[in-house]
Amino acid sequence: MKCKLFIYTVGIFFFSFSLFSYGSDKKRGNLDHLNVVAKKTVIGNSELISCDLTKLKDTVDIPLSLLVEDLQMIRLDKRDEALVGVSSVIVTDNYVLFRNNKQNPYKLFNKKGKFLRTIGAYGQGPNEYLNVYDDWLDEKTGQIFILPWQSDKILRFDLQGKALEPIPLKYRVPKGKFFVNTANSTVSVFLLPFAGIPAVAWTQDFKGNMTGSIPAGHLSVKPDFSNEVASNKNTDGFDCSLFTFFEQRPDSIYHYNTKDNKLDPKFTLDFNNKPWKIHWYEELPLHFIGNVTVEKKLDQYTSTTEYPAKFIVDKKTLKGGFYKLYNDFMGDIPISWAAFGNGYYTWSIEPGDLIDLLTKQLEQNKKLTEKDRKKLTDLLNSIDENDNNYLFYGKLKK
């Protein structure tokens, strides 16, 4: 089997938590000085933005403040049962939900960092899960939805951790993303359509009754789990994309239009007759971002990839280029990889790693302002290596 690697990361005692707000005094960057690299085309009733890879010339340093409104920090409760490790995070108005990681179950916190409870359990029994591919926290109705790999149902819990009736799915989902409409009790699913699965997407009610489906057709893929499905849920629509890393074919970010039961293309990358490259992209409220890289064979059975080149396209101006992201809220710390989902930027980091990062920045960045230096120094001095993870988050600009 070919290995594919991709570079993109009760006792009684006192605990404390706090919430810090960081603001940037620097001029907020933009892409105005870059060239137009994309064009708009109307396909049906949908407007498609197509980025010409050959026009991505310049590389620009982008501040995080271009994409997010502000940056908050949460010190998570450090009781043993609250420890999370590094995993993906859902942030809502009042809650923070950490995905299960290495047999660690889902953990729910409030926005002050207080641990509330675990959600479900790691295992193979009723209302348990092993590896999870997608999740959803609906604060309005007080429900958490969890879709494990290779599952024929979506698990459901309330915010008190009580298991609710699972949602039976019309088809078993090897890998998939879903979008919940709690107002009418429906769920829409976009999946990796292996041979034998007749649909790439469908909508159904919570009882499993289908209301519409989209045939897999040309989107069908070989049963290869190196392929991925993506949906970042950063806009009002259900964005979904299918990435076949080693199969050369056109692809797009779609919005699943449940009203008309179709996939509306929104963004694609045009290689303009140049050699095909492995690529990935996602949607933000005001931009499309992505990266391109090439495969390197290490031997007959093993492959790796070069470090990816990241690009960004402004939805309105169609200007863009390659970019490097830095955290201007925290003394211009470089960001090698950024997580955007459910309308937020999130960064979860272990205390030892944060100490190393801050120490390096204070030692090597000679251009730090006095204000930024004091900010980072104060934070560094407040960190305990025995703390739980530190979570930084910011709401995406719209």
PyMOL commands that set and color helices and strands:
alter all, ss='L'
color gray80, all
select helices_A, chain A and resi 53-55+64-66+80-82+217-219+328-330+351-364+370-382
alter helices_A, ss='H'
color red, helices_A
select strands_A, chain A and resi 3-4+19-22+38-43+46-52+59-63+71-75+89-91+95-98+106-110+115-119+121-122+128-129+132-138+143-148+151-158+163-173+176-181+186-191+199-205+210-215+228-230+239-243+253-257+262-270+278-283+287-293+295-297+302-305+309-314+320-327+333-335+339-341+344-349+390-395
alter strands_A, ss='S'
color yellow, strands_A
deselect
rebuild
show_as cartoon
